[in-house]
Amino acid sequence: MERTEKVSQTKNAFISGIVFGAFMGVFYAFQDDAKTGLICGPISGAVFGVFMYFFTNSKIVKRQTAIDGDMDGVLYSGAANHFINKEAAGGKLYLLNNKLHFKSHRFNIQNHQLDIAITDIAEVGFYNTLGLVPNGLLISTHDGRQEKFVVNYRKIWKQEILKAKI
């Protein structure tokens, strides 16, 4: 695994744990009292963060999102979510010589694969997830289709896709 991907997975697990812990702390405070919220919130967040870290680094998820065939054609890859019918399906996004390929893991409701030929890509843009988080990659095709992905290092993704188009 590439070092930057490992660092981003650790960072994402840590941030997820903090956000989850804050929400759970507020929930427990309203359900019971402030003291329970102050104790149970951080514990819930720590457990959730650890779970997320081990889930994203599990051999099962890696095996389910691996592409079939030769990995020599992979120019860039990383963990990603693809928005399909209002679900952010988790998986892995691959930039190959001739296409952008997404493969979901089986823990999603909508398991799928998506291929977009490099020649079909009209524009590569950005969007903010939930209008706040700057981690969205927007792929527009010549036929008017738009595909949304949540990725780490979206500027690098854009740069690599544009390089592949040349």
N, C-alpha and C positions, 0 to 999 in steps of 0.2 A: 504494500500500500504506500502510496506517495505520502511524504511527510506532511505536506500542506493539507491533504485530505484528513489525515489523522488528527491534526491540530484543529481543523474546523469541526470535526465530529465531536471532539472533546469540548470545544467552546460551545457548540450548539447544545450539547447535553447539559452543560453547566447553566447556560441561559434558560433552557427549558425548565430545569429544576427550580431556578429562582422564580420564574414567572408562575409556575404551577404552585410552588410553596406560598407565594404571596396570595394567590387566589384562594388556596385552601385555608390559609391563615384567616383571611376575611370571612370565608364560609364558616369555619369553626367558631370564630368570634361571634357571629350572628346566631349560630345554632346553639351555642353554649354560653361562653363568656370570653372576655379578652385574654385571660390567662391561658385557656385552652387553645385559642387561636395562635398565641405567641409560641406555644410549645409544639402543637401539632402541625402548624404550617411549615416551619423549617424542616421538620422530620419528613413530612409528606414530600416536600420539594427535593430533599436529598435522595429519598428512595426513588422518586420518579426520574431524577437526573441519572442516577446509577443505572436504572432500568433502560433508559434511552441509550446510554453509552453502550451497554452490552448488546442491546437489540441491533443498533446500527453497525456494530462490529462483529455480529454473529456469523458463523460459517454458513448457516442456513440461508440468511439473506444474501450473502455474497454468492452462494451457489445459484440461488434463484434468479439473481439479476445478471449473472454472467452471460455474455453473448456466445452464441454457437459459432464455431469456426475459428479462423485465424485472428489472433489479437494483434498481429503486426500492423494491420491497417488502422489501428486506433490512434488518432491524433491527440485526443484529450478525452477525459472521462471524469465522472464524479457523481456522488449521490444527488438525487433530484426528486422533486415531486412534480407530477404532470396533472394539470387540472382537466378532468374529464367529467362532464355532467355534474358539476358542483362538488366533486370529490377530488381532494388532492392526493392522488395515488402515489405512494412512495416507490422508489426504485432507483435505477441508475441510468444516467444519460451518457451516451457515447457519441463522440464526433469521429466519424470514419472518413476515409478519403472521398467517398462519394455520397454520404448521407449522414443525417443526424438520426440516431437510434435511441429510443427510450424503451426500457424493459422494466415492468413493475415486479415487485415481489408478491408472493401469494397471500400476504397478510392484508391485502386491500379487498374492498368489496368488488371493485371493477379491475380484475387482472387483465392486463393488455400489453401489447407492444405497439410502438408507433415508429414509422420510418418516414422521414422527410428528405427527399433528394436534395443535395446541395444546390443543384440547378433550379429547383423549385422555390428556393428561399429568395424572397423579394427584399425583405428588410429584417434587421435584427435590432430590437429595441429593449427598453427596460420598463418595468412598472414596480410599484411598491405593494407588497402583499398586505392586505387589509388596509391599504391606503397609507401605511406607516413604515413597514419594514422594507428597506431597499435591497431585496434579494430576488426580484422577479426578472425573468428573461422572456421576452415576447418575440415569437417567431411568426412573421407574416409571409404568406406564400403568394405567388403570382396569381393564383386562382381566388384570392381573397380570404383564405382560411387564416385563422390566428390560433396559435398554440401557446399556452402559458406554462412556464416551468418555474419552480423555485429551486435555485441553485446557490452554491457558495461561489464567490469570485465571479460574479456575473460579467464584470468588465473583461476578464480574461476569456470567458466563454465567447463573448461578442467578438473580441479580437481574433480568437482562433477560428471561429466560423467564417469571419470575413476573409481571413488568410486562405482558408480552404476553398473559398469561392473564386479565388484568383487563378 
